[in-house]
Amino acid sequence: MIEIFKNIFVFKLTKEKSIVTFILLTGLSFVPIFYKLSAPAINNWDEAFYAVNSAETTFKNNLIVLTEHGIVSHFNSKPPFVIWMQSALMHLIGMSELSVRLPSAIATFVIVIALFFFGTGFFGSITAGFTASMIFLTADGFITAHVARTGDLDAMVSMWIVLYCFIYIKFLSGHAVEYSRIFYLTGFLVTMAFLSKSIAGFMPLPGIVICTLLSGKRKKILSNQHLYYSAIGTVTVCVSFYLLREYLSPGYLKMVWNSEILRFNNNITPWHAHPPLWFVNRFIDETFLPYIYILPAAILAGLTYPDKKVKSVTLYLTICCISYLFLISFPEDKLGWYDAPLYPFFSLLIGILFFIVYQYLLKLLKGKKIAVRIIIFCMMIALFYKPYRYIYNKVEKYSNQYNLGDPEADYAKKIYAEGFNFNYKIFYTQPAGNNSLQLYFYKKAYEYNKNIAIDICDSISQFKINDTIMVCQLSKKNELSKQYGFNVINQWNNCLLIIINKVKNPSSSFP
């Protein structure tokens, strides 16, 4: 990673003001990315699947073939890099929400650093780097569940995409460098993006190809043998993974075809079908407010600015954005986190706008830097105060969220946090259209961290005297009250933790 940043971001923190700014940015990053990261219970569906994949990888070291309940996963068709990171953290700090979510948080913070160093280093402007990073930190569409704040795949693949696109855009826009190093480094990052989220890691490549064809370096690039060696290497690694995974668990390629390839031309999840401009409307209505109204001005200003370096970077970023947006907007199936890689690019474009404004103010005020900095500082306060406060309130609200649909997982987390160190059973029937993987993750976490056994039961016949039982569902409470007497030892919202003390006591009832 150090080598990557060394090649992309030539800027060094040698000036006192740049060091102070970087420290300030690091501090401001804490709330959007790390604050109360482990507070909510594991989310249903995607995060729960990945958490269970990681838990079973931790127990069984099944590094290639991912499993749930010991059975080969029919949900997660993605390569396992994020699962590896989560599992490594489980070995290091224990099996918890933090070990599941920390890879996403770290990836998000790396993007913040990349934006700062690219803007500050390539343009020689702390204003560009700091502004881009702050816009990204307050982008509602990225600092959210399923991306920065949960243990999903999208923050990680976004990080690799940002790194390889920034490397290549700097290469196209900058001075002469060693071509072979850029090609192999880019190839490595593309490979890591693939290993994080399969073909989603390739999505910006059409835009990169267009940028190459428009570049003045295209002849040298296209005639350089190392470009093709690096491309062959990347394809070889990716295809080899698919073939190995298919060999170890036949049927994997069919799963990839059905869940990933067919998605481009077939409506395989009708409940996620949306019109072509759905992502654009989301930017306008919620996920990139208020910055979406500044973005067109940023692109126009960058494309018309006299400096060739500013023009070229703006052009290449815009092409990558349009190309990627088209690819995720074309299919009928659209999920809210598919646009995650766009927010760093949008943020850098607006950071460039602030750099341009700074330069024009310097000319207007005849080089009075202190006055210009005061004006820029006031502009930043006005622009970032409400969005940052919104993100803070959003994180606070989400950290206290109670899952009404699956309260058992929340209660299991609470029981663990309060130090109840004993075996118990959960009386539970999986709701229609849902899954029990949240509970299963906590079952595995208790077993791994404290050697405590949790049994998930759906039949009254599975209980006996002195059993400790968690129950939240009203129908299950009624079943238990007809069959057993009990003592309530803990209560939270509609959930109870009880000990059965006798059989068939009709007068017993739950509070």
N, C-alpha and C positions, 0 to 999 in steps of 0.2 A: 504493500500500500504506500509506503514511503517513496518507493521508486516511481509509482504512478503520479503522486503529487509533485515529485521533483520534475517529472517530464511535462506535466500540464501547467503547473503554476510556478512561474519563474520568480514571483515576488517573495521576498524574505522579510520577516518581521524585524527590521533593523532600526526603525524609527520609533521613538517613544509613543507617538500618537497612534501608530498602527498597532502596537502592542496593547495599549489601553483599549482601543476599539475592539480588538479581537477578544480580550478578556470580557468586555461589556457584552459582546455578542454571545459569547459562551454562557454567560450568566442569564441572558435573556432567552437562551435556548432551553433552559431547564424546564420552565413551566409547560410550554407546548409539547415537549418531547418526553421528559422523564417524570414530571410531577404526578404522583399518585398513579404511576403506570400499572402497578399490580393491584390497585384497589378493586376494580370490578372482577367478578367471577369470570371464568372462561366463557366466551360467547358460544352460543349454539351454532351449528353448521360449520362453516369453514375453519374458524379458529379451533373449535373442538376437534375436528378431524385432524388438523395439523398437530395439535397438542397430543392427541392419542398416538399418532404416527411417531412423534418424537419420544413419547413415554415408552412405547414398545421397542423402539430402536435402542433406547437406553437400557432396557431390561435384557434384550436379546441380541443386540449388536447387528440387527438386520439392516445394514447400511444401504442396500440397493432396493430390495423388495419391501415396500412399506406395508404395514399391516394395521388392522383394527380388530380387536377381540381375537388376535392371533390368526386372523384370516386375511389373505391378500386384499389390499385396498381396491375397491372398485369405484372410489370417489376421487382420490388424489392421483392424477395421471402425470403430475409434474416431477421433474428430477428433484433429488433430495437435498440440495445444498442447504436450504433454510432448515430443514429437519436436522441435518448434521449439526448446524450451529445451535439449535435449540437443545439437542441432545447433549452436546458438549457442555453447555451451561448447566444442564440438569446434573451432570456428573460433578460440575464445579461448585455450584451454589444450591443444589437441591432442585426437586421437581416442584415448580410453582408457576404462578402467572408471570412472575418476573422473568424466569428462564425461558418462557414461551415468547414473551414480548420484547425482550431486550435486543434480539437481532434486528427487529424492525426499528427500534428506537436508535440504535447505533447507526444503522444505514441512513436514517433521516438526518442525524447529526453530521454524518460524512457529507451529505448533500449540502447542508448549511456551510460547512467548511469549504467545499468545492466552489460554491457560489461566491463566497467572500474572497477566496484566493484568486479565482479567475477574474472577477471584477477588479480587484485591487492590483493584481499582478499584470494582467494583460493590458489593462487600460491605464495603469498607474494611478488609480483613483480609489481611495478608501470609500468615497461616496458611492460609487457604483457597486462595490462589493458589499458594503454594509446594507445598502438599500435592497439589493437583490435578496440577501439573506433574510432580512426582516419581512419582506413581502412573502417569501416562502414560509417563514415561521408562522405567519398569520393567514395562510391560505386555507380556508375552511375545507377545501376538497382534499387536502393532503393530511392535515393535522386532524385526523378523524379515525373512527373505528374502521377496520379492514385495511388501513394503510399504516400511518405512523404509530397509532396507539394500540394495535393488537398484533397477535402473532400470526399474521398472514404473510403472503409472499410479495405483495406489491411494493412495499417500501424497499425491500432488498433488490428486486429487479429494477426499480427506478434508480437506485444508487448506481448500479453497474451501467445502465443506459446513460445516465448523466455523465459518468466518468468517460465512457468511450466516445460519446458525442462531443464533449468538451475537448478531449484530446484531439480529435480529428478536426474540429472547427478551428482550434488554435493552430493546428498544423496547416490547414488550408489558408488561414488568414495571416499567419506570421512569417517570420524569416526562415531561411534555409535551415533545415535540421536533417538528421540522419533518417532517411526514409524507412529503412529496414526496422529500426527501433520502433517507430510509430506504428508500422503495420503489425508487428508482432505483439506490441502492447495492446493495440486495439483489438486484435484477434483474441488475445487472452481475456479481455474484458467482455467481449461479445460471448465468448464461451461461458464465462461466469454468469452472465445474464441468462443464458440458456439453462444452465444448471440450477438457476434460481426459480425460473418460471417458464421453462420450455420455450415454445415459439414466440411468446410475448417478448422475449429478449431480443428477437430479430426485428421487431416492428419498426424501429426507426431507420433500419438499413436502407429502404427505398429512398428516404429523404437524404441520407448520406451519399448514396449513389448520384442523385440529382445534383447535390452540392459539388461533388467531384467533377461532374461533366461541365458544370458552369465555371469551375475554377481555372485560373491560368496555369495551374500545375497539372492539369489533367493528362497531358502527354507524358510527362515524367512519371506520373503515378501509374498510368495504365501500361507503361512499358517497363515498369520495375518488377523484376521476377519475385521479389520478396512479398509483394502484394498477393500474388497467387500462392506462394508457399504458405503464407499466414492464413489465407482463406481455406486452403486445402487442410491445413492443420485444424482449424476451427471446425470445419465440416466433419473431419475424421473423428474428432473427439465426440461431437454431438451424435453422429450416427452410431458410433461405437457404444455410447450409453444406451441408445434405443435397442440395439441388437443384444447387448448384455442383459438388459432388463427383460426383453422378450425371451431370451434363452432361459433365464432363471425362473420366469413366470409367464408361460405362453398365454397369449391373449392380450398382452400389454399394448402392442401396436394397434390392435383393433380398438382398444379403449381410447388411445390417443386420437385415432382417426375420428371416432364418434364424438368425443367430447371437445376436441380442439380444432381439427381441420374442417369438419362439417359445419361448425359454427359460422363460418364465413358465408356459406350459401344456403344454410338451412336453419329454420327456426326450431332449434332443438329444445329450447326452454321458453315456451310461449309466454310464461308469466314475466319474462324479462324482455319482451318485445317492446321496442320504442321507435318513434319516428326518426328520420335521419338527423334532424337538428337537435336531438335530445341533449347531447353533451353541451352544445352551444347555449341552449336555453338554461341548462344547469349553471354554467359559468355566470350567466347574466342574473339569474334568480337567487343563487345561493352560494355556490362553491368558490367563486373568485371575486366576491364583492369586497370593497368597492373598486378593486384594481382593474376589473374587466373594462371599465370605462376609460382607463388610462392607457390600456394596452394598444389600441389602434394608433394613438398619438405617439407612443413609444416606437412602434414599427415605422411610422412615417418619418419621425425625426431621425431615427437611425439610418434609414435608407437615403435620406437627403443631406445628411451631415457631410461636410467636405472631407473629413478624414477617411481614407480608404479602409483602414483597419476596422473602424466603427461600422462603415457601410457593409463590409463583407461579413462580419460577425452577425450583424442584424439580418442580413439576407439569408445566411445559412441557418440561423436559429428559426427564422420565419418559415423557411422551406421545411425544416424538420418538423415544426409544429403542424403545418398544414398537411403534410404527408401522413403523419401519425394520426391526426384527427380524422382524416378521411378513412384510414384503415379501420379505426374503431367505430366509425359512424356508419360505414357501409353495411355491415351485417344487421339483421333485424334484432338479434340478441345483443343487449347492451346492459352492462352492470356498472354501478356507480364508481367503482374503483379502477375501471379500465383507463381513465384519463389521468391517473396519478403521475406518470412521467412528464406530463405537459407542464405541471405547475413550476418546476425548477426553470424550464425554458421561458415561460411567461415572466417569471420573477427576474431573470437576467435581462430580458428585454427592457423591463421597466427600470432596472438598475442602470442600464445604458442611457435611458432617457434622463435620469438624474445626473449622470456624468455630463451629458450635453447641456443641461440646464446650468450646471455648475460652470462650465466653460463659457457660456454666453453671459452669465452674471459677472464673471471675471472681466470680460471685455466691457460690459456695460458700466461696471463700477471701477474700471481702469486699474485692475489688478489688486484691489483692496481685499485681500484674502480673508481677513477677519470678518469683514462685513458680509462677504459671500457665505462664509461658514455659518454665521449666525442665521442668515436667511434660510440656508439649506437645513439647518438644525430645526428651525421653527416649522419648516415644511414637513420634516419627518415626524415631529411631534403631532402635528395636525393630522397627518396621514395614518400613523400607526397606533395612536392612542386607543381609539375605539376598537379596531380589529384585534389588538393584543388583549384588550380587556374582554372582548367577546370570546376569544380562544380560552382565556383563563376561566371564565364562567362556564364555558362548554366543558372543559376538563373537570371542573368541580362537579358539575351536574352529572356527567358521565361516571365519575368515580363513585357517586352515591346511588347509581342506578340499581333498581331492584327489578329483576326479571320476573314479571308476573306469570309468564308462560312456563318457566322452569325454575321455580323457587328452590328446589332441592339443591341445585348446584350452588346457589348463593348461600344457603344455610350450611352446606358442607364446608364451604370456605370459612364461614363465621365460626363454626364449631372448631375447626382447626386453629383459627386465630386465637380463640379463647382458651386453648390448651386442654381440650377434652381428650385425654390420651387413653381411649379404650375402644375396643371393637364394637361396632354397631351395625344394624341392618337398616336399609331404606325400603319402606313399603311404597311401591311406585309402579304405576302403569304408564308406559310411554304414550304421550298424547298423539293423536292422529296428526300426520304431517310433520312430525318432529323426530328427533333421535335422542338417545340417552348417552351420547358420547361425553357431554359435560360431566355427568355423574361418573362415568367410567374413568375419566381423567383423574378426578379426585380420589377414586378408589385406588388407582395406580400410584398417585402421589402419596397417599397415606401409607401404602405398603412400602414405597421406596424410602420415604423420609423417616418414618417412625415405626415401621414394621407393625402397623395397625391394619386390621382387616375390616373392610366394609363389604357387605353383601347387599346386592340390589335384588329385592324380592318382589314378586308380583302376586303371590298367593298366600292367603292367611295360614295355610297348612305349613308354611316354612318357619313358623314362630313357635317358641316354647317359653315356659316360665323363666324369668330372669334375663330374657333377651332385652337389649337396649335397641330401640327402634326410632328412626326419624320418619315422620309422616307429615305431609303437607296437603295432599289431595283430600277433599272432603269425603269422597266415596270411600277412601281407604280408612279415614278416621272412623266413619260409621261402621265399617266392617270390623275394625278392631274393638270398638266399644261394645258390640254385640257378643263378641267371643271372649274378651279378656278384661280383667281389672288391671289397673296401671297406676304408676306414679309419674307425674310430669316433672322432669328434672331441668328442662330448659324450654323456653318458648321464644319464637321470633316471628313477627307478623302472623301468618297463618300456619306456620310450621311448628311442630312439637318434637321434643326429644323425650321419650318415655321409657320406663322400665316396666315390663309385664310382671305382675305379682300374683295373679290368680287367674283361673280359667272360668269362663261363663259367669259373668256378673252383670246381669242386665241393667242394674242401676248405675253402672259406671257410664260416664259420658265425658266427652271432651269439651274443654272450655272454648 
